[in-house]
Amino acid sequence: MMISEITTRAYQRRPGKSPTLKFRCTYGPRKGQVRASPAACNAPLNVKASNTLKQTRRGAAASMSAAKSSITKRSAAGSRRNRVLNKPRKRSRSI
């Protein structure tokens, strides 16, 4: 198992707490991630949690694109021109 110990600088997870020793995974699915123990680098993947996160991200992307398109439709130059031109004309009340 090849795991490099972080000793060049103290790694601090939360502000206000004392620095704690962490390990950087050097290979595998968690390569480059910092973990509390070397055993966490080789732990099996949680498929259910990853699927749930993927689903959440898809929903967030859809709502973000809907928000962006609504802003474009409100404020783009072409839609502003259309709004002015598409107003109904006032009819005169000639008796």
Secondary structure, DSSP 8 states (H G I E B T S, - for coil): --EEE--SS-B-SSTTS--B--EEE-SSTTTT-EESSGGGGG----HHHHHHHHHHHHHHHHHHHHHHHHHHHHHSHHHHHHHHHTS--------
